[in-house]
């Protein structure tokens, strides 16, 4: 059985202008994961920043929640072709998490509870473009959606918004993560339909 399927259609003529090509709207919030949902209570959660930095950072849940948080609304788009518009989140900007560490690389390798990984360009998670989210719809983030905290990079396909994030490793060269190693695109821009390597 093939891991990759190109069974995606073009955007319907009556689709809203905020819907990328090949996507359709959903009412609920589908849950897709690569393995079991880990049970991670907030008091056992930590977030580390390591790699090509001047000073590593390790935040407990309490320290993380003491950082300035933002409430924001964004659209999310899954590579499996569903989109959800106007989702409401709370989180800490990745810019805030990286503040003061002295970043010395251009890429971020994301490691999560349960072993999931993904790779991103530093420019895709800085400049107010990404958050470590801890709440959805004014409620603590459910474990099935990545709670207690997940990366959220809404301008890229949702597989880049890694659930149960635990570590950001700054790298000077790109390293492919879980889905990227199976042929998914290294960047994943939904407006350019970057689903697979070569798109």
C-alpha positions as CSV (number, residue, x, y, z in Angstrom):
1,X,0.0,0.0,0.0
2,X,1.4,3.4,-1.0
3,X,2.1,5.9,1.8
4,X,1.5,8.8,-0.5
5,X,-1.7,9.4,-2.4
6,X,-2.2,12.3,-4.8
7,X,-6.0,12.0,-4.5
8,X,-6.6,15.8,-4.1
9,X,-8.9,17.9,-6.2
10,X,-8.8,21.5,-7.2
11,X,-10.7,24.1,-5.2
12,X,-14.4,24.2,-6.0
13,X,-15.7,27.3,-7.8
14,X,-17.9,28.2,-4.9
15,X,-15.2,27.9,-2.3
16,X,-14.3,31.0,-0.2
17,X,-11.3,33.0,-1.3
18,X,-9.6,32.2,2.0
19,X,-9.6,28.5,1.1
20,X,-6.3,27.2,-0.6
21,X,-6.5,25.0,-3.7
22,X,-7.5,21.4,-3.1
23,X,-9.1,22.1,0.3
24,X,-12.6,21.7,1.6
25,X,-14.2,23.1,4.8
26,X,-15.1,21.0,7.8
27,X,-17.5,21.8,10.7
28,X,-15.6,19.8,13.4
29,X,-11.9,19.6,14.1
30,X,-10.6,16.2,12.7
31,X,-8.0,14.4,14.8
32,X,-5.1,12.8,12.9
33,X,-1.9,11.5,14.6
34,X,0.9,9.2,13.8
35,X,0.6,7.2,17.0
36,X,-1.2,7.0,20.4
37,X,-2.0,10.2,22.3
38,X,0.5,10.6,25.1
39,X,-0.7,11.4,28.6
40,X,1.3,14.4,29.5
41,X,0.1,16.5,32.5
42,X,1.2,20.1,32.4
43,X,3.2,19.8,35.6
44,X,5.4,17.2,33.9
45,X,5.8,19.2,30.6
46,X,9.0,21.1,29.7
47,X,10.0,23.0,26.6
48,X,13.7,23.1,25.6
49,X,15.5,25.2,23.1
50,X,18.9,23.7,22.1
51,X,21.3,23.4,19.1
52,X,22.9,26.3,17.4
53,X,22.1,28.8,20.2
54,X,24.4,30.9,22.5
55,X,22.4,29.9,25.5
56,X,20.1,26.9,25.8
57,X,16.7,27.4,27.4
58,X,14.5,25.0,29.4
59,X,11.1,26.1,30.5
60,X,8.8,24.3,33.0
61,X,5.1,24.6,32.5
62,X,4.9,27.3,35.2
63,X,7.8,29.3,33.5
64,X,6.2,28.9,30.1
65,X,2.8,30.1,31.3
66,X,4.5,33.2,32.9
67,X,5.6,34.4,29.5
68,X,3.5,37.0,27.7
69,X,0.6,35.1,25.8
70,X,-1.5,36.2,22.9
71,X,-5.0,35.4,21.8
72,X,-5.3,35.0,18.0
73,X,-7.6,33.8,15.3
74,X,-6.3,31.9,12.2
75,X,-7.3,29.4,9.5
76,X,-5.8,25.9,9.6
77,X,-5.3,23.6,6.6
78,X,-4.5,19.9,6.8
79,X,-2.6,18.2,4.0
80,X,-5.4,15.6,3.8
81,X,-7.5,18.4,2.2
82,X,-9.6,19.7,5.1
83,X,-9.6,23.3,6.3
84,X,-11.1,25.1,9.3
85,X,-11.5,28.8,9.1
86,X,-11.5,31.3,12.0
87,X,-10.1,29.1,14.7
88,X,-9.3,30.8,18.0
89,X,-6.2,30.0,20.1
90,X,-4.1,31.2,22.9
91,X,-0.3,30.8,23.0
92,X,3.2,32.2,23.4
93,X,4.9,33.4,20.3
94,X,7.9,31.5,19.2
95,X,9.7,34.8,19.0
96,X,9.1,35.1,22.8
97,X,10.4,31.6,23.4
98,X,13.5,32.3,21.4
99,X,14.1,35.7,22.9
100,X,17.6,35.9,24.4
101,X,18.9,32.5,23.3
102,X,21.1,33.9,20.5
103,X,19.9,31.9,17.5
104,X,22.8,30.8,15.2
105,X,21.0,28.7,12.6
106,X,18.4,29.0,9.9
107,X,16.3,25.9,10.6
108,X,14.3,24.4,13.4
109,X,14.0,20.7,14.2
110,X,10.9,20.1,16.3
111,X,10.8,17.1,18.7
112,X,7.6,16.0,20.4
113,X,6.4,13.6,23.1
114,X,5.9,10.2,21.5
115,X,8.7,10.7,19.0
116,X,7.1,12.8,16.3
117,X,9.4,15.3,14.5
118,X,9.2,17.9,11.8
119,X,11.4,20.5,10.3
120,X,10.9,24.2,9.5
121,X,12.7,27.2,8.3
122,X,13.4,29.7,11.1
123,X,11.7,32.4,9.0
124,X,8.5,30.3,9.2
125,X,8.3,30.3,13.0
126,X,9.6,33.9,13.7
127,X,8.3,37.3,12.9
128,X,4.9,36.7,14.6
129,X,4.1,33.7,12.4
130,X,4.1,30.8,14.9
131,X,3.1,30.1,18.5
132,X,3.3,27.4,21.2
133,X,-0.4,27.1,21.7
134,X,-1.9,26.0,25.1
135,X,-5.6,26.8,24.6
136,X,-8.2,26.4,21.8
137,X,-11.7,28.1,21.9
138,X,-10.9,29.6,25.3
139,X,-10.3,26.2,26.9
140,X,-7.1,24.3,27.7
141,X,-5.9,22.4,24.7
142,X,-7.2,18.8,24.7
143,X,-4.5,16.0,24.6
144,X,-6.0,14.8,21.2
145,X,-5.2,18.2,19.7
146,X,-1.7,18.4,21.2
147,X,-2.3,19.5,24.8
148,X,-0.9,20.6,27.0
149,X,1.0,22.5,24.3
150,X,1.6,22.3,20.5
151,X,3.4,24.3,17.9
152,X,1.0,26.2,15.7
153,X,2.3,27.5,12.3
154,X,-1.0,28.4,10.6
155,X,0.4,29.5,7.2
156,X,1.7,26.0,6.6
157,X,0.0,22.7,6.4
158,X,-1.0,21.4,9.8
159,X,1.5,18.6,10.0
160,X,4.1,21.3,10.6
161,X,2.1,22.4,13.7
162,X,3.6,19.6,15.8
163,X,1.4,18.3,18.7
164,X,2.9,17.7,22.2
165,X,6.0,19.8,21.4
166,X,8.9,19.4,23.8
167,X,12.0,20.6,22.1
168,X,13.1,23.2,19.4
169,X,16.5,22.4,18.1
170,X,18.1,25.2,16.0
171,X,20.2,23.8,13.1
172,X,22.4,25.4,10.5
173,X,21.2,22.9,7.9
174,X,17.9,21.2,7.3
175,X,17.1,17.8,8.7
176,X,13.9,16.0,7.5
177,X,11.3,15.1,10.1
178,X,8.7,12.2,10.3
179,X,6.5,12.9,7.3
180,X,9.2,14.7,5.3
181,X,11.3,11.5,5.4
182,X,8.4,9.7,3.7
183,X,8.3,12.2,0.8
184,X,6.2,15.1,2.1
185,X,7.3,18.6,1.2
186,X,10.0,20.2,3.4
187,X,8.0,23.5,3.7
188,X,4.3,22.7,3.1
189,X,2.7,25.9,1.9
190,X,-1.0,25.2,1.3
191,X,-1.4,28.1,-1.2
192,X,1.3,26.6,-3.4
193,X,0.0,23.0,-2.8
194,X,3.4,21.9,-1.4
195,X,2.2,18.5,-0.3
196,X,5.0,16.4,-1.6
197,X,8.6,16.8,-2.4
198,X,8.8,18.3,-5.8
199,X,5.5,20.2,-5.6
